[in-house]
Amino acid sequence: MKDAFVTGGCGFIGSHLIDRLLADGCSVSNVDSLATGVKEYVAHHDGNKSLKNHYFDLKDLAKVEGAMAGCDTVFHFAANADIRRGLDDTFRDLERNVITTYNVLESMRKHDVKDIVFASSAAVYGDQKTFPTPEDAPKTQTSFYGASKLSCEAFIEAFCEAYGMRSWMFRFVSVVGERHPHGVTYDFVKKLLANPRELEIFGDGRQRKSFLHVQDCVDGFMHAHKHAKGKVNVFNIGNVDTITVSRVADIIVEEMGLKGVRFNYTGGDRGWIGDAPVVHLSIQRLRVLGWEPKIGVEEGIRRTARWLLANKWIYDKRR
């Protein structure tokens, strides 16, 4: 790998990936529509001739083809990542996830690019009864987002079969860390900055989730890309432990130095339609390759909260 094509490189995980690729000596072409991406996340690379930033929407197939010329490996991370928004706009996940993935794959076919690393999601499993959940677990779709990610996996697999491509697809738990732009930690800090006396928590607070720090995340898929040799490689990527949503709230309160915060629960066993009450993935398949997460769930939450509190500008940027 010498010339990487990254989609969503101005996003949370994508920007950390660009950091890693450039540090490893790769040239990078980054495509981001800036619908949710943040230019500041890659601004520290300004002047680096090894990074070319392209700001356009992946729905434009001709532009995708043009930007991909000369690349040898694709990292496809751009997507609509707001599961709740899919309830209000049922076309959103199809358009921003499935159609854009097709455009990436079609551009790969035309340029004879053989390798794609794809950010899928734990959402493809829907509501599960087996924990930790293995990659071959039955999948019942409970969100348009999860359905779109599973559809993307199917398209990638079909292109690999038809055109001799290879793929590494990663089903993520929630990723946390520096530059964290959405999710429960982000939301809790935002709410408590606005009102440090009380905090609304969706559901009953007993939802149990696994969280992975972004550095462990990047290490995981770079390790798998190097060591997994199959045509279609599918991996869960997560942490070994879980945490309740209420405990996440406790940690945020501690990091903000607040006292006597009242938690107001909206009730029910999940935050919204499509939210899985438990997310805990088996990472045995990655462990066999020699990868282990280094940062625990609680430490990852704390690091995220500290970054958000030190970089409050992100809330204005994403308003």
C-alpha positions, 0 to 999 in steps of 0.5 A: 500500500502506497497510495490510499484513497480515504472517504470521510477523512475529515470525520472522527475515525477517518481523520485518525486513519489519515494520521496513521497512513501519513505516519506510515509513509503513504500518500493519501487522497481524502474525499469528504463532503463536509456534511459532518466532517470537520476540516480542523481535524486534518488541518495539522497536515496542511502543507503536507504534499502527501495529503490531497483533500477533495471536498465533494459528495460521493454521490457524484460518480464522475468525481469519485472516479477522478479522485481515485486515479492512481490509488491502490487501496480504498478506506471507505469510512464516509457514511450517514452515522445518525441512526435516529435520523433514519426514522425521519428520512427513510431515504437517507441511509440508502442514499448516503451509505448504499449508493455512495458505496456502490460509487466507490466500488464502481470506481475501483472496478474502473481503475482496477483497484483491488483492496477495500477496507470498509467501516461497517457497524455492530448495528447489522446484528440488530437485537441480539440474544448471544453475547459476546456476539460472533460474526456469524450470529443471525441478523435481524434488522431493527434500523435503516442504518443497520440494513444499509450497512449490511447491504454495503457488505453484500455489494462489497462481497459481490464486487470481490467475487466478480472482479477479484477484489479483496475486502476487510469489513469491520463491524464497530461498536461505538468508537470514542476518543479525541475528536469525538463528534457524536454519540452518548458521551458527546451528548451528555457533555453538551447537555451538562454544559447547558444545564449542570443540574440535571441530565436527560438520559434516553431509556432506563440507563441500564442499556449496556454497551461496549466502547472502543478508543479510536487509537485501538480501532485504527490499530485493529483494522490496520493489523487485520489489513496486514495479516488477514489474507482472505478474499472477504474478511469480516471482523467485529472490532470492539472491547472486552468489557461493557458499561451501562449508560448510567455509568457513562453519565456518572463518569461524565459528571465526575470529569466535569467536577459536578455534584448533585446532578439529577438524572431524568430517564425517559423510560423503556429498555432502549433510547429510541427505535433501532437502539440495541439494549445490549451491544457486546461483540466477540473479538476472538477473530481479531485476537487470533490474528494477534490484536488486542485493545489496549484502552479500557472502556471507562478510560476511553470515556474519560479521555473523550470527555476531557477532549470535549471539555478542552475543545468546546468549539466542536459544539459550535462547529456542529450546531 
